[in-house]
Amino acid sequence: MNIRLSALLLRFADYERVVYMEADTLSEALTQLTRKHPRLRPVLLDGSGHLQRVHQVLLNGELISSNGDRPLRESDEIELVTAASGI
């Protein structure tokens, strides 16, 4: 599956906008992503390893909960969107 990163996350992933992963669950995909790009870990995940609340997950274009046990297929597209505030 492809994981697309929001513009705010690119600098933590060596400006790799789309990362291909093979994973059975969202949690596994995030673990693999943060192994490939370790600088993403403190930005994406909290101390318990859960996705921080400032990030939202879109699965095939639909907003989903960040339930780590959600099963995924190879053809799925995940997008990680980061909330931004300010003017």
C-alpha positions in Angstrom: 0.0 0.0 0.0 1.0 3.6 -0.4 1.2 6.0 2.5 1.0 9.7 1.5 2.4 12.2 3.9 1.1 15.7 4.4 3.4 18.6 3.5 4.1 19.3 7.2 5.5 15.8 7.6 7.8 15.7 4.6 10.9 17.1 6.3 10.8 14.3 8.8 10.7 11.7 6.0 13.5 13.0 3.8 10.9 14.7 1.6 9.5 11.3 0.5 5.9 12.2 -0.3 4.7 8.6 -0.9 6.1 5.6 0.9 5.2 2.1 -0.1 4.6 -0.4 2.7 3.4 -4.0 3.1 1.3 -4.2 6.2 -1.8 -6.1 7.5 -3.0 -3.3 9.9 -2.7 0.4 10.3 -0.6 0.0 13.4 1.8 -2.2 11.5 2.0 0.3 8.6 2.8 3.1 11.1 5.5 1.0 12.8 7.1 0.2 9.5 6.9 3.9 8.4 8.6 5.1 11.6 11.3 2.5 11.3 12.1 3.6 7.7 11.9 7.3 8.8 12.8 7.4 12.5 12.5 11.2 12.7 8.7 10.7 12.1 8.2 8.7 15.3 8.1 11.6 17.8 6.1 13.7 15.4 3.5 11.0 14.5 3.2 8.9 17.7 2.7 9.7 21.3 4.6 8.0 24.2 2.3 5.0 24.0 2.9 4.4 20.3 -0.6 5.7 19.3 -1.1 8.3 16.5 -1.1 11.8 18.0 -4.4 13.6 17.9 -3.1 16.3 15.5 -3.0 13.7 12.7 -5.9 12.3 10.8 -6.0 9.2 8.7 -7.7 8.9 5.3 -8.1 5.4 3.9 -8.9 5.4 0.2 -10.0 9.0 0.5 -12.3 8.5 3.5 -11.6 9.8 7.0 -11.3 6.9 9.5 -10.5 6.5 13.2 -6.9 5.8 13.9 -7.7 2.3 15.2 -4.4 0.5 14.8 -6.1 -2.9 14.4 -7.9 -1.9 11.3 -7.1 -4.4 8.6 -5.6 -3.2 5.3 -5.2 -4.5 1.8 -2.3 -4.1 -0.5 -4.4 -1.9 -2.8 -5.3 0.6 0.0 -4.1 4.2 -0.1 -3.4 5.8 3.3 -3.0 9.6 3.7 -1.7 11.1 6.9 -3.0 14.6 7.3 -1.7 17.0 10.0 -3.8 19.8 11.4 -2.3 23.2 11.1 -3.3 26.3 12.9 -2.4 30.0 12.6 -2.7 32.6 10.0 
